[in-house]
Amino acid sequence: MFSFSQAMDDGTARKDETGNEFTDDSAILEAKKELEKWKVMVLKEEDKKSLMILEKVDNDDSKTRAQKEMEALFKEMESRKKEFSNILNGIENDISNLEKRNAELRENLRSSLAKVEAGNAESFKLQQKFKIFATIPEKKVKFSGKASEEEIPEVIKGVFTITQRPSVILNGGQALITFEEEKVANQILKMAKCLVTCDKAKIDVKPRSLQLEPSVKFEIHIDVSKKSVGFMVGDAPPTMAEERMRDRLEMSFSRPSRGGGEVENVEYDKVTGTGQITFLHTGVAENLALKRKYLVDVEPNTTVNVGPVYSYKLKKFQTFCGTPKRTILLEDVEDVEDEEDLQDQLEIHFQKPSNYGGEVESIKYLSAGKKIKAFFGDDTVQLEEA
């Protein structure tokens, strides 16, 4: 290579490295070409630089956008996390409240069941207390001939007298003694306490008079119809008119083949499905009441429940209370011996005239922790578990 500046200074022909001669103009042209070549190369490098700068700027923008998006995602994630935490806390609170409510409901259920059991027990005790045991006495009748239909009554009348037996609760550490004579009981009641000598010890017992629980007495007057029966239709068609239903009932109960008879009157209530059939003659209603079921011509055919028609009244209702004259209560009896042995010792003591006693008709002693109910009749005392 030659020096461009040197060629321009002396203006003479020069030789290149290969020995070829050239003038200054050709050198200039060659230099220009070389310059243009470098300019192109510089421009290309500048373009590359510009592209690299642009790519860098784009990358920076993308990075900034990515960072902003990442920050937004983090913020949204934190927000969702807080929201989820709040929802989770709410659900936990709801579960806690539900568990408390369930515990309250279970406690209420246990309390209600306990009340129901207590109510059932009280109901059973009341049923036992007011249970009626009645023996209908036999009555001799004399047949005096066939009565005419006009003389046959249309109702069967009955009168029942109900008397509740007086009673008293006997607790543990108490005894009931019934003497054969009233004066003996009065003598014992005048004493504040009685010293009873047993095999192992001596005990002081306190005699007390008895106050019986209030009792009742009343009469039940019952009239049972011999011409009418009551019935209940359970599956009557709801669209059937009430008048048409009456006609079907009258036709059905008029069939002798089913045990019916001539019908005098029909009463029917569509709302309740109940009614009453009155026959012209007696005897039909009694037979149907014993069967308790009857087939009526209702589409579809329906079997109805039948029963007697009766009315009743309560009369002569009386309440009374009192004190038994021959029976006394002994209190503060200590369990110094076996129950039966101590009962025998009490009976021996109160039979002795020297102790102001007399002939004992009956005696019952209860040791501590027990309880029974004593029922009083005219001359007897009956004991039952309380």
DRENPAVO-557217 format. One record per residue (C-alpha): z, y, x. Coordinates in steps of 0.05 Angstrom, whole numbers, padded with zeros to 5 digits, always signed. Example, Ala and Ser with C-alpha at 12.3 -4.5 7.8 and 13.67 -1.06 7.14 Angstrom:
! DRENPAVO-557217
+00156-00090+00246;+00143-00021+00273;
! end
This chain:
! DRENPAVO-557217
+00000+00000+00000;-00015+00070+00022;+00027+00131+00015;+00000+00174-00043;+00028+00238-00015;-00003+00227+00053;-00072+00216+00025;-00069+00280-00013;-00047+00320+00048;-00102+00306+00099;-00160+00296+00048;-00193+00244+00093;-00215+00174+00078;-00163+00122+00084;-00160+00048+00087;-00118+00005+00045;-00082-00055+00072;-00144-00098+00067;-00182-00048+00109;-00226-00020+00053;-00238+00053+00055;-00229+00099-00005;-00229+00172-00019;-00174+00216-00047;-00203+00215-00118;-00202+00141-00123;-00131+00141-00098;-00113+00190-00152;-00145+00148-00205;-00110+00088-00179;-00045+00125-00179;-00056+00148-00249;-00070+00078-00272;-00008+00056-00237;+00030+00112-00270;+00004+00094-00338;+00023+00023-00326;+00093+00043-00309;+00096+00090-00368;+00077+00032-00413;+00130-00011-00381;+00181+00043-00388;+00163+00053-00461;+00169-00021-00473;+00237-00021-00439;+00257+00040-00480;+00235+00004-00543;+00275-00057-00522;+00334-00012-00508;+00326+00022-00575;+00321-00045-00610;+00383-00069-00574;+00419-00005-00594;+00396-00013-00666;+00417-00086-00665;+00484-00065-00637;+00491-00012-00691;+00471-00063-00744;+00521-00112-00715;+00575-00058-00715;+00559-00042-00787;+00559-00115-00806;+00625-00123-00769;+00654-00062-00805;+00630-00088-00872;+00657-00157-00856;+00723-00127-00836;+00725-00086-00901;+00706-00147-00941;+00759-00188-00904;+00811-00134-00918;+00791-00133-00991;+00796-00208-00994;+00865-00206-00962;+00887-00153-01011;+00859-00193-01069;+00892-00256-01042;+00959-00219-01037;+00950-00193-01107;+00933-00263-01133;+00992-00291-01094;+01039-00241-01126;+01008-00254-01194;+01015-00330-01184;+01087-00320-01160;+01103-00279-01223;+01070-00331-01267;+01108-00387-01232;+01174-00349-01239;+01158-00338-01313;+01144-00412-01322;+01208-00430-01286;+01247-00382-01330;+01214-00412-01392;+01231-00482-01368;+01303-00461-01354;+01308-00428-01424;+01278-00491-01456;+01327-00535-01419;+01385-00491-01443;+01357-00492-01513;+01349-00567-01511;+01421-00574-01486;+01444-00530-01544;+01403-00570-01593;+01431-00636-01566;+01501-00608-01571;+01487-00584-01642;+01458-00652-01658;+01520-00687-01631;+01565-00640-01670;+01524-00650-01733;+01525-00725-01725;+01600-00722-01715;+01607-00680-01778;+01563-00729-01816;+01604-00787-01792;+01668-00750-01811;+01638-00734-01879;+01617-00806-01889;+01687-00830-01870;+01718-00779-01918;+01669-00799-01972;+01687-00872-01962;+01761-00856-01965;+01750-00817-02030;+01709-00874-02059;+01764-00922-02042;+01815-00873-02070;+01779-00864-02136;+01751-00934-02141;+01758-00961-02211;+01780-01033-02222;+01779-01047-02296;+01788-01113-02331;+01761-01112-02402;+01809-01151-02446;+01785-01207-02489;+01782-01193-02563;+01776-01245-02617;+01724-01231-02670;+01713-01263-02737;+01643-01272-02766;+01645-01251-02839;+01572-01256-02857;+01505-01222-02842;+01506-01147-02847;+01450-01109-02880;+01405-01065-02837;+01437-01002-02865;+01506-01026-02840;+01482-01039-02769;+01501-00978-02726;+01447-00945-02684;+01493-00935-02625;+01543-00977-02587;+01607-00940-02576;+01655-00952-02519;+01720-00919-02497;+01747-00930-02426;+01813-00904-02401;+01814-00888-02326;+01881-00882-02291;+01887-00865-02218;+01945-00900-02185;+01996-00853-02152;+01999-00861-02076;+02033-00838-02013;+02016-00844-01938;+02065-00886-01897;+02063-00866-01823;+02090-00902-01762;+02166-00898-01754;+02176-00899-01830;+02196-00951-01881;+02191-00958-01956;+02246-00994-01994;+02244-01010-02068;+02310-01031-02099;+02318-01071-02163;+02365-01018-02192;+02353-00944-02196;+02427-00927-02183;+02424-00959-02114;+02366-00914-02093;+02405-00853-02118;+02466-00874-02077;+02425-00880-02013;+02390-00813-02025;+02458-00778-02028;+02469-00797-01954;+02443-00751-01899;+02432-00810-01852;+02447-00884-01847;+02471-00920-01784;+02435-00987-01779;+02461-01039-01731;+02408-01082-01698;+02412-01138-01647;+02398-01093-01588;+02418-01023-01610;+02441-00978-01666;+02394-00929-01699;+02403-00870-01746;+02352-00869-01803;+02344-00813-01854;+02333-00831-01927;+02284-00785-01965;+02257-00783-02035;+02182-00794-02044;+02134-00741-02071;+02071-00778-02094;+02002-00748-02089;+01974-00718-02154;+01939-00769-02199;+01893-00764-02259;+01882-00800-02324;+01824-00791-02372;+01781-00826-02424;+01706-00837-02421;+01672-00841-02489;+01603-00872-02484;+01549-00878-02538;+01491-00925-02521;+01430-00921-02567;+01406-00986-02597;+01339-00956-02618;+01317-00914-02558;+01299-00926-02485;+01285-00877-02430;+01227-00885-02381;+01197-00854-02320;+01122-00855-02304;+01113-00851-02229;+01036-00854-02223;+01010-00819-02285;+00941-00787-02276;+00953-00712-02266;+00891-00694-02305;+00911-00732-02368;+00930-00685-02425;+01002-00689-02448;+00983-00706-02521;+00936-00761-02498;+00992-00789-02454;+01038-00791-02514;+00986-00831-02553;+00978-00881-02495;+01053-00889-02491;+01060-00900-02565;+01004-00953-02565;+01034-00988-02505;+01106-00992-02531;+01081-01015-02600;+01054-01081-02572;+01100-01139-02594;+01066-01184-02542;+01100-01142-02488;+01166-01139-02523;+01153-01073-02558;+01158-01055-02631;+01141-01002-02682;+01151-00933-02651;+01186-00879-02691;+01182-00822-02640;+01156-00807-02570;+01183-00754-02523;+01147-00741-02457;+01153-00687-02403;+01090-00682-02361;+01125-00643-02305;+01179-00694-02291;+01141-00756-02315;+01201-00777-02357;+01210-00788-02432;+01243-00827-02487;+01217-00877-02538;+01253-00886-02604;+01237-00950-02643;+01241-00957-02718;+01287-01018-02715;+01345-01037-02671;+01341-01094-02620;+01275-01074-02587;+01306-01021-02543;+01362-01068-02521;+01313-01122-02499;+01269-01072-02461;+01329-01042-02426;+01348-01111-02400;+01277-01121-02372;+01278-01053-02337;+01202-01054-02328;+01145-01044-02378;+01069-01042-02372;+01035-00982-02405;+00960-00973-02417;+00946-00916-02370;+00885-00918-02325;+00900-00952-02280;+00952-00994-02316;+01021-00971-02295;+01089-01005-02296;+01144-00956-02315;+01218-00961-02306;+01257-00965-02371;+01332-00961-02383;+01382-00949-02438;+01393-00880-02469;+01466-00861-02470;+01512-00801-02474;+01583-00795-02451;+01642-00747-02456;+01706-00740-02416;+01767-00732-02460;+01843-00728-02452;+01839-00708-02379;+01909-00706-02351;+01938-00694-02282;+02008-00714-02263;+02053-00724-02203;+02122-00751-02195;+02175-00786-02155;+02188-00862-02159;+02259-00875-02183;+02273-00941-02147;+02235-00930-02082;+02259-00887-02023;+02229-00868-01955;+02265-00880-01889;+02246-00834-01832;+02260-00831-01756;+02262-00907-01749;+02259-00922-01674;+02221-00982-01648;+02281-01016-01616;+02256-01085-01637;+02194-01121-01660;+02165-01094-01725;+02182-01156-01767;+02251-01164-01736;+02268-01090-01747;+02243-01095-01819;+02290-01154-01830;+02348-01115-01800;+02334-01056-01847;+02332-01102-01907;+02398-01136-01888;+02432-01069-01879;+02410-01039-01945;+02427-01103-01984;+02500-01098-01967;+02543-01064-02020;+02589-01040-01964;+02531-00997-01940;+02522-00970-02012;+02461-01016-02017;+02438-01068-02067;+02386-01120-02082;+02321-01103-02047;+02257-01118-02085;+02208-01101-02029;+02208-01067-01961;+02154-01046-01912;+02165-01017-01843;+02110-00991-01796;+02118-00985-01721;+02094-00923-01685;+02019-00909-01683;+02002-00942-01749;+01986-00914-01818;+01977-00945-01888;+01972-00920-01959;+02020-00945-02012;+01997-00947-02085;+02048-00947-02140;+02039-00984-02206;+02087-00991-02263;+02134-01039-02226;+02099-01055-02160;+02078-01024-02094;+02012-01045-02062;+01995-01028-01990;+01926-01015-01961;+01900-00992-01894;+01894-00916-01893;
! end
